[in-house]
C-alpha cells in the first residue's frame, strides 16, 4: 500500500497540484508586494484583490468570480477598507447597491500585482515555451471551470 505522502510526492492529484501552485504563486506575489510597501496584505485578500476593477465591482460579483461565500467577501472588503485599499461607493446603475472601488493605494497595489503576475507568467512561458504555456492555461482554465460547475455550494457556503 502506498502512503498518501508517497502518492502526493510521485503522483499528486489535482487538488494537491492546484494547492501547490496557488501557495507558491501567493508566496511570491505577497512577498514581492510586501517588499514594495504593501506589507499589510495577506494572501486571503486575494479573493477580492484579484477581481477588483478600477471602476469598482459589486460584492456579489466578487463572490461569484472568486467562488467565495458572500459573507467571506464582506469580511475581506471590511479588512481592505480598514487598510485603505478600497472604499464602498453607491453604484450609479443602482443606488441601492454598492461598488467596491480601489483607492489610490489600491490602484497602486493593483498595478504592482499585475507586474508581478506578468513576470511569473513570462518565466513559466520561457520554461515551457510560449505555445505549450498557452495550451496549459487553456486546459487548466477548462478544468477549473468544469470543476466549479460540478460543485454547487450550499446556502452556508460549504
Backbone torsions as a table, in degrees:
resi	resn	phi	psi	omega
1	UNK	NA	130.1	179.0
2	UNK	-86.3	133.1	178.8
3	UNK	-73.0	160.8	177.4
4	UNK	-61.3	-39.5	179.3
5	UNK	-61.1	-42.9	178.7
6	UNK	-66.1	-43.3	179.3
7	UNK	-62.6	-42.5	179.7
8	UNK	-68.4	-24.6	177.2
9	UNK	-80.1	-34.6	-174.3
10	UNK	-103.5	-31.9	-177.5
11	UNK	-146.9	65.7	-176.3
12	UNK	-64.6	144.5	178.2
13	UNK	-79.2	176.7	-176.0
14	UNK	-59.1	-40.9	179.7
15	UNK	-63.8	-43.5	179.6
16	UNK	-65.2	-46.2	179.5
17	UNK	-63.0	-44.4	179.3
18	UNK	-62.3	-42.2	178.2
19	UNK	-63.0	-44.0	178.6
20	UNK	-58.9	-45.4	179.6
21	UNK	-64.2	-48.3	-179.7
22	UNK	-57.7	-51.0	-176.3
23	UNK	-65.3	-37.7	179.2
24	UNK	-68.9	-41.6	177.9
25	UNK	-65.5	-45.4	178.5
26	UNK	-59.0	-43.3	-179.2
27	UNK	-61.0	-47.2	179.9
28	UNK	-64.8	-45.7	-178.3
29	UNK	-61.4	-52.8	-174.1
30	UNK	-75.1	-27.3	173.4
31	UNK	-67.7	-43.4	179.1
32	UNK	-66.8	-44.4	177.8
33	UNK	-61.2	-39.9	178.6
34	UNK	-59.7	-43.0	179.3
35	UNK	-65.8	-20.8	-179.9
36	UNK	-95.7	9.9	175.5
37	UNK	101.7	3.1	178.4
38	UNK	-104.5	50.9	-173.0
39	UNK	-80.2	-0.6	178.7
40	UNK	-95.0	-1.9	179.6
41	UNK	-88.4	148.7	177.5
42	UNK	-123.0	155.4	179.2
43	UNK	-52.9	-32.2	179.9
44	UNK	-60.7	-27.2	179.8
45	UNK	-67.2	-17.0	178.2
46	UNK	-59.1	-25.7	178.1
47	UNK	-60.4	-25.4	175.3
48	UNK	-102.1	-50.1	-172.8
49	UNK	-60.2	-34.4	-178.1
50	UNK	-66.3	-22.5	-174.9
51	UNK	-115.3	4.0	-178.5
52	UNK	-73.2	135.6	177.2
53	UNK	-110.7	149.6	178.9
54	UNK	-54.2	-34.3	-179.9
55	UNK	-84.7	-2.0	179.6
56	UNK	97.1	161.1	-180.0
57	UNK	-152.4	145.6	178.0
58	UNK	-72.1	149.5	178.7
59	UNK	-60.2	-37.5	179.2
60	UNK	-62.6	-35.7	178.0
61	UNK	-71.3	-38.6	175.7
62	UNK	-60.0	-41.1	178.6
63	UNK	-63.1	-46.4	-179.9
64	UNK	-62.7	-46.8	-177.4
65	UNK	-66.0	-41.9	-176.0
66	UNK	-81.9	-24.2	-175.0
67	UNK	82.5	7.3	178.9
68	UNK	-93.0	146.9	179.6
69	UNK	-60.9	147.2	-175.5
70	UNK	-60.9	-29.9	178.0
71	UNK	-69.5	-36.9	177.1
72	UNK	-66.0	-44.5	178.0
73	UNK	-59.4	-42.7	178.8
74	UNK	-59.5	-41.8	177.7
75	UNK	-64.4	-43.1	179.5
76	UNK	-64.8	-40.4	177.3
77	UNK	-62.3	-43.9	177.3
78	UNK	-56.7	-45.5	-179.8
79	UNK	-63.3	-46.3	-178.7
80	UNK	-67.4	-32.1	176.4
81	UNK	-67.5	-43.2	178.3
82	UNK	-63.9	-30.3	179.4
83	UNK	-83.8	-9.2	177.2
84	UNK	89.8	18.6	-179.5
85	UNK	-93.8	-27.7	-178.0
86	UNK	-139.6	159.8	170.7
87	UNK	-134.7	154.4	174.0
88	UNK	-96.8	129.4	179.9
89	UNK	-131.4	152.3	177.1
90	UNK	-59.1	140.8	176.8
91	UNK	-81.0	118.7	-178.8
92	UNK	-59.8	-24.3	179.9
93	UNK	-79.5	-21.3	-179.1
94	UNK	-158.5	100.2	-174.5
95	UNK	-60.2	-18.9	177.7
96	UNK	-75.3	-23.7	-177.3
97	UNK	-94.6	159.6	177.5
98	UNK	-117.0	145.5	171.2
99	UNK	-102.8	141.1	172.3
100	UNK	-93.2	113.5	-174.0
101	UNK	-116.7	138.9	177.2
102	UNK	-71.6	143.3	171.5
103	UNK	-82.2	176.0	173.9
104	UNK	-54.7	-39.6	176.6
105	UNK	-64.5	-40.3	177.7
106	UNK	-63.0	-41.0	177.2
107	UNK	-63.9	-40.9	177.5
108	UNK	-62.0	-42.2	178.7
109	UNK	-63.6	-42.6	-179.8
110	UNK	-60.4	-44.0	178.9
111	UNK	-63.6	-43.3	179.9
112	UNK	-63.7	-44.8	-179.9
113	UNK	-63.9	-40.5	178.0
114	UNK	-60.4	-39.2	178.5
115	UNK	-66.3	-42.4	178.9
116	UNK	-62.6	-47.3	-178.1
117	UNK	-65.7	-37.0	177.2
118	UNK	-63.0	-40.0	178.9
119	UNK	-65.9	-41.0	177.6
120	UNK	-61.5	-45.7	-178.9
121	UNK	-65.9	-40.4	177.6
122	UNK	-61.3	-41.4	179.9
123	UNK	-60.5	-44.0	179.9
124	UNK	-70.9	-35.3	177.5
125	UNK	-65.2	-38.9	176.8
126	UNK	-64.6	-40.1	-177.2
127	UNK	-67.0	-44.8	-176.0
128	UNK	-91.7	-18.6	-169.0
129	UNK	94.8	139.6	-174.2
130	UNK	-56.5	-46.2	-177.4
131	UNK	-64.8	-44.2	178.6
132	UNK	-63.6	-39.7	-179.9
133	UNK	-65.6	-43.2	177.9
134	UNK	-62.3	-41.4	178.1
135	UNK	-65.2	-40.8	176.0
136	UNK	-57.0	-46.6	-178.9
137	UNK	-64.1	-39.6	178.3
138	UNK	-61.2	-47.1	-178.7
139	UNK	-69.0	-41.3	179.8
140	UNK	-63.4	-43.1	178.0
141	UNK	-62.0	-42.0	179.2
142	UNK	-61.4	-45.5	179.4
143	UNK	-64.2	-43.6	-179.7
144	UNK	-61.0	-45.4	-179.6
145	UNK	-68.7	-39.9	178.0
146	UNK	-61.7	-41.6	178.7
147	UNK	-65.6	-42.3	179.8
148	UNK	-62.2	-36.3	178.9
149	UNK	-71.7	-26.5	-178.2
150	UNK	-76.4	-17.0	-176.1
151	UNK	-114.2	125.6	175.3
152	UNK	-111.8	111.1	-178.3
153	UNK	-65.5	147.4	176.2
154	UNK	-76.7	174.3	-177.8
155	UNK	-61.4	-27.5	-179.1
156	UNK	-93.2	7.8	174.1
157	UNK	87.2	7.8	-179.9
158	UNK	-100.7	NA	NA
